[in-house]
Amino acid sequence: MFNILNCVYVKPLNDGTKGYRLTSKAGTVIYRKRKHKIRNEFTSGVSTFGIHRGLRSIYFEKSATPKPFWQLGG
């Protein structure tokens, strides 16, 4: 599991949303907190695997992705 103590760096997102990009040796993760949309599900897209619970979401970047997370870092 992803442990915040093993992070190399934490940066805010630059796409106008509330959240952070966490990068470690294990990979890149995006954490977001929403204001209105409540979700309770798992999602899998082209670039990410997402876990959504209430107003919070965590997105894990897949290994071979056409849209890497480095584009969202501040």
Long-range contacts (C-beta under 8 A, 24 or more apart in sequence): 2-26, 2-29, 2-58, 2-60, 11-73, 11-74, 12-74, 13-72, 13-73, 13-74, 14-72, 14-73, 14-74, 15-72, 21-69, 21-72, 21-73, 21-74, 27-60, 27-61, 27-63, 28-61, 28-68, 28-69, 28-70, 29-58, 29-59, 29-60, 29-61, 30-58, 30-59, 30-61, 30-69, 30-72, 31-56, 31-57, 31-58, 31-59, 32-56, 32-57, 32-58, 32-59
